[in-house]
């Protein structure tokens, strides 16, 4: 049924969210879709907004007002949400075409990787956190090291760490792996080396001592009361690890846990991994994103050569 002008947009949004939910995205992703869609609907006009109200002209006007008080990244995300919504409506034969091509999307600067600064910073961080800190009310170094190691040595995102279950790790010793669902619900399998496997086992053993044996379907990462860690709790945990290790000044602004994942990818590139390998291990949607790590590594190498005093001496020769 094409272009049914009387369809309620609010009802169509709920249909779209229900369809997206089958892809198993994170709760955060679904809420972002719903928020972006409803904010634009509110700017188009008072309820009930119908499909007939979603003309290119009204959409452009709503997005212009939306953009007036928001960062380009927020506008781009809302545009992507609406583009996905209209793609769904076209697929369901509710509309004949997608009008979002008539609405400008902000051009965003390419995101450059933000790994931890300092050649030995990851090792220093792990070494410091592995020791019980008497200043903490209830030290749990096994848990803290496991969080850091899964980001540094498996490249897991914050949402992926929170989604891990006790039974997420599969395979025989020496061939262990973890299966995660990344952005957009894209599944990927990450190899778990014996050293990282041992860190996870020590954490699970320490958790068993504190709270008893856990079921395979229980959340892997828990707080000091045994409840599943939430986003804020995990972010605070990582920040406190940086403080305890004295490396706060080596963490790129705004990166926090993502700096650990970027460090994982950057070291892969430094050790010779190509963009396709990095793409598979990190679950990137685009090869260009993975290529960024290789380009940054090349720039770092060139900067190191440029710092060579002999090169500067050459510049003084006649």
N, C-alpha and C positions, 0 to 999 in steps of 0.2 A: 504494500500500500504506500504509494509515493506521496510525499508532501501533504500529509494530513494536518491541516493548519490548526485544528482544534485540540491536538494532543497537548496535555499538560507537560511542560518542561520539567517540573519537579518530579513527576512520575517517571518520565523518561530517564532522568538522572539516576533514580533508584534502580531502574532496569539495567542501566549501564554499570552501576556499582556492583550489582548482583552478578553480572556477567564477568566483570573483572575479578571478583572474589574467587571464581573457579580457577584462576591462575595462581592462587596462593600468594598474592603480594603481601608485604608487611602491613600491619594495621596502620602504621604511619603513612604509608603510600596511599591507602584507600581514603584515609581522612583528608589527605592533601588534595586528592581528586575532588572529594565532596566539597571541601572548603572553597577551592578555586572555582568550581562550577556555580555554587550557590552565590558567591560574592558577585560574579558577573550578572547572574540572573537578577539579583537585587538592584543592580545599577541600570538594568534595562527597563524596569518598570515595576509597579506594584503587582502583587499576586492577584489572580493567577496569570503567570506568563505562559503563553502558548507557543507552539512551534512556529506559528505565523508571525510572532514577534521577533524571531531570530533572523532578521534581515542583515545583510552585510553592513548597511548603514548604521543600524542600531548596535550591532556588535562592535563596529569601529568606535562608535561614540562611548560605549560602555568601557571598552579597553582603554581609551584615552583617559577617562576619569580614573579608572583603576590604576593606571601608570603614573598619575600625577603625584601620588604620595608613596610610591613603592620603588624598590630597587629593580634594575633591569632583570636580575635573576628571578625575582618573584613574578614579574610580568611574563617572562619567557616560560616559566613553569605553568602559569595559568593558561597561556596560549597552547602549550603542549597538552594540557588536560582537555581543553575544548576541542583541539584537533582530534584527540583520541575519542572523545564523545561523539563528534560528528562522523568519524570513521565507523564507529559502532552503528550509528543510525543509518548510514548508507548500506552497511552490510546487512542490517535487519530490514532493508527496503522501506524504512520510515521516511527517508528523504532521498531525493534523486542525486544530490551532490553535496560536497563539503564546501561551505562558504569561507572557511578560515584562510584560504589563499588571499582573500580580500582584506585581511586584517594583518597589519605589519607586526612582525615579531622582532624584538630587540636582538641585536647582534652582540653576543657576549664574547669577551676576551677568552682565549683558550686557557684552561686551567693548567698551570704548571705544577708538577709534583712538589710536595712539601715534605721530604724526608727529614729525619732528625739530623741536626748538624753535628759534625765531629766524627772522625773515623771510628773511634772506639765507643761512641755513646751507647749503642745498643748493649754492648757487653757490660759497660759500666752500670747501666740501668738494671740489667738482670742480676748482676752480682750484688748490688746494693739491696734490691728488693727481696732477694732470696734469704736474707738474714732477718730474723725477728727483730723488730724495732720496739724497744721497751717504752718508747713514748706513745705507742698506740695502746688503746684501751684493750683491744682483743686482737693481737697480731695473727695474721693468717697468711704467711709468706707463700705457702704452697698454692693457694688460690690466686694470689696476686701475680705470681710468676706464670701460672697457667694462662691467665688473661693476656699478659704481655707477650708470651711466647706464641700463642695462637695467632696474634696479629703480626708479630715480627717474622715468624717462620712458616706461616700458612697464609698470610695476607687476608685474614678474615675481617670483614666490616663489623661495625658495632651491632647492627641488626642481625648479622649472621651469628655473632657470638651469643646474643641473647636467645636466638632460636635453637641453639645446640641442645640436644638431649643427652642424657647419660649414655644412651645406646647409639649415638651418632657415629661412633668410630667403628669401622668395619675392617675385616681382613685378618690374616695371620700375622704374627710378629715378624717384622721386617718388611711386610707388604701392607701396612696399615694405611687407611685413607679415611677422609671424612667427606660426606656429601652434604652440600649446603645449597640453599636457594637464594640467589643474589637478587640484584635489582630486576624488577619486572618478572620475578619468579623464575629467572633463568637458572636451571640447576647446573652445578659443576662439581667435580670430584677433585679434591686436593690431596696429594700424597702426604703422609705423616711419617717423617723420618723417626728412627728409633729414639733419638735424643728427645724429640718433642713428645713422642708417645710416653716415654718415661716420666716427663713432667706432668702430663695429664693423669697418668696412673697414680703418681704421688698425691696429686690434688684430690682425686676420687677417694683414695685411701684415707686422707685427712678428713674429708667430708664424712666418710662412713664413721670415723671415730667420733665426730661431733654430733651427727644426726641419725646414725644408723644406715643400713643399706638402702640405697635408692633404687627405684624402679627404672628400667631402661627408657621409659617415656617421660621421666621427670626432667625439668630444666637442669642443664649441667651447671650453669653459673648461678650461685646463690649468695645471699648476703649472710651476715654473721648470725642471723636468727634462723637461717635455713630457708627463707623465702626466695623465690626467683628474683634475680637482679633485674632492675628496670633501667631504662636509658640513663636517667639522671644519676642513679647509683653507680653504674658502670663508668660513666664519664668522670664522676668524682673520684672513683677508685684509681683510674689512670692518672688523673691530675695529682693525686696524693703520692703516687709512685714516682712521678717526676720530681716532686718536692723532696721526697725522702732521699732520692739519688742525687740531688743537687744539680739536675740538668735542665731546670726550667728555662734557662737562657738559650738552650739548644733546640727548643721546640718551636717550630714556625707558628706564628700567630694564627689562632683559629683552627689549628690542625688537630691537636690532642690525640685521640686514638687513631685518627686517620694518618697521622705522621708515622705510626708504626707500620701500617699497611704500605704506605709510600716508601718506607725504608726497605721493606721486603722486596718491592718491585724494583727499586733502584739498585739494590744489590744483585738481583737477578740479572739486570742489564749489565752491570759492571763485570759479572762473571761470565758473560757471553751469551745469555739467553736472547733469542730473537723476539720480535714483536708478537708473533703468533703464539709462542710459548707463554709469554707474559699475559697475553689476552686470555688464553685458556685458564691459566692458574688464578688470575684475578677476577675472571668473569666479566670482562669488559664487553660492551655491546659493539664497540668500534675499534678497529685495528689502529686508527689514528691516536686514540687515547693511550694505547700501550706503547706506541712509537714515541710518545712524549718522554717516557723514561729513558729510552735509548738516546734521544737527543740531549736530554739534560746531562746524562753521563758523559757524552761526547764533549759538551761544553765544559764540564768539570775537568776533564782530561786536558783540554786545550788551555784552561786557566792555569793548571798545574805546570804545563810546559812554558806558558807565558811568564810565570813567576821565576823561571830559571835565570839566575844572574848572568850566565854566559850569553843568553839571548840578548839581555840588555846591553852587554859589552859590545855585541856585534853592531848595535845601533850607533855606537860612538865611533866606529871605524870610518875612515875617510871615504 
